[in-house]
Amino acid sequence: MKTIKFAFALLLLFIATGCEKERMEGTLVIKMDRVPDEVVADPRAYIYNIAHLDDAIATVHFGPHSKEAEITLNVGDYAVDPIGWHMYPKKFFQIRQGQTTVVEYKEK
């Protein structure tokens, strides 16, 4: 009987302390040198999983005249494509658990 009580107490201890799993997510920050005049009305970028470059999994909207945007993504390999910004090419990057990945676009 003491063994059962001990096991039950131990089980409650594990539940109470909670072995909380960390989320398998990271943060992407996209920084632009400038927002081109032709896209000021609706500046955005599409995010793609590199396994499926045909379909965007997310759209990141920049505020009016904003040069930075942030999104939380699952761990994995991705691409970002600023729509309508011909001076900025598609870039590839990796999201790591609990870390921030910064993709910067600098005007040439």
C-alpha positions as CSV (number, residue, x, y, z in Angstrom):
1,M,0.0,0.0,0.0
2,K,2.9,2.4,0.8
3,T,4.3,1.7,-2.6
4,I,1.1,2.7,-4.3
5,K,0.9,5.9,-2.3
6,F,4.5,6.7,-3.0
7,A,4.0,6.1,-6.8
8,F,0.8,8.2,-6.7
9,A,2.6,11.1,-4.9
10,L,5.4,10.9,-7.4
11,L,3.0,11.0,-10.3
12,L,1.3,14.1,-8.7
13,L,4.6,15.7,-8.3
14,F,5.4,15.3,-12.0
15,I,2.0,16.6,-13.0
16,A,2.3,19.6,-10.7
17,T,5.8,20.6,-11.8
18,G,4.7,20.2,-15.4
19,C,7.2,19.1,-17.9
20,E,6.0,21.7,-20.3
21,K,7.1,21.1,-23.9
22,E,8.6,24.0,-25.7
23,R,6.8,25.0,-28.8
24,M,8.5,24.1,-32.1
25,E,8.4,27.7,-33.4
26,G,10.6,30.6,-34.2
27,T,10.3,34.1,-35.3
28,L,11.0,35.7,-38.7
29,V,11.7,39.4,-39.0
30,I,11.8,40.9,-42.4
31,K,13.7,44.2,-42.8
32,M,13.6,46.4,-45.9
33,D,16.0,49.3,-46.6
34,R,13.0,51.1,-48.1
35,V,9.5,50.5,-49.4
36,P,9.5,51.1,-53.1
37,D,7.0,53.8,-54.3
38,E,5.1,51.3,-56.5
39,V,4.0,49.1,-53.5
40,V,3.5,51.7,-50.8
41,A,-0.3,51.2,-50.9
42,D,-0.1,47.5,-50.0
43,P,3.5,46.4,-49.1
44,R,3.6,42.7,-48.4
45,A,5.7,39.6,-48.8
46,Y,4.7,36.0,-49.3
47,I,6.2,33.2,-47.2
48,Y,6.7,29.7,-48.8
49,N,7.8,26.4,-47.4
50,I,10.6,25.3,-49.6
51,A,9.0,21.9,-50.1
52,H,6.1,23.7,-51.8
53,L,7.3,26.8,-53.6
54,D,4.1,27.0,-55.7
55,D,1.8,27.9,-52.8
56,A,2.4,30.6,-50.2
57,I,1.7,29.6,-46.7
58,A,1.5,33.1,-45.3
59,T,1.3,36.7,-46.3
60,V,3.2,39.3,-44.2
61,H,1.8,42.8,-44.5
62,F,3.9,45.8,-43.7
63,G,2.3,48.9,-42.3
64,P,2.2,52.1,-44.5
65,H,5.8,53.1,-45.0
66,S,6.9,50.4,-42.5
67,K,10.3,48.8,-43.2
68,E,9.9,45.8,-40.8
69,A,7.5,42.9,-40.3
70,E,7.4,39.9,-38.0
71,I,5.7,36.5,-38.1
72,T,5.9,33.3,-36.0
73,L,6.6,30.2,-38.0
74,N,7.1,26.5,-37.3
75,V,10.6,25.2,-37.4
76,G,11.7,24.5,-40.9
77,D,13.0,25.8,-44.2
78,Y,11.3,28.7,-45.9
79,A,11.5,31.3,-48.6
80,V,10.3,34.9,-48.6
81,D,9.3,36.8,-51.7
82,P,8.5,40.5,-51.5
83,I,5.6,40.9,-54.0
84,G,6.0,43.7,-56.6
85,W,9.4,44.7,-55.3
86,H,11.5,43.9,-58.3
87,M,14.7,45.1,-56.6
88,Y,14.3,42.5,-53.9
89,P,14.8,38.8,-54.9
90,K,13.3,35.7,-53.2
91,K,15.5,34.7,-50.2
92,F,15.7,31.3,-48.4
93,F,16.2,30.9,-44.7
94,Q,15.7,28.5,-41.8
95,I,13.5,28.9,-38.7
96,R,15.0,27.4,-35.5
97,Q,13.2,26.6,-32.3
98,G,13.0,29.6,-30.0
99,Q,15.2,31.8,-32.1
100,T,14.7,34.9,-34.3
101,T,15.7,34.8,-37.9
102,V,16.3,38.1,-39.6
103,V,16.0,38.5,-43.4
104,E,17.3,41.8,-44.6
105,Y,16.9,43.5,-47.9
106,K,19.3,46.3,-48.7
107,E,18.9,48.6,-51.6
108,K,21.7,48.3,-54.2
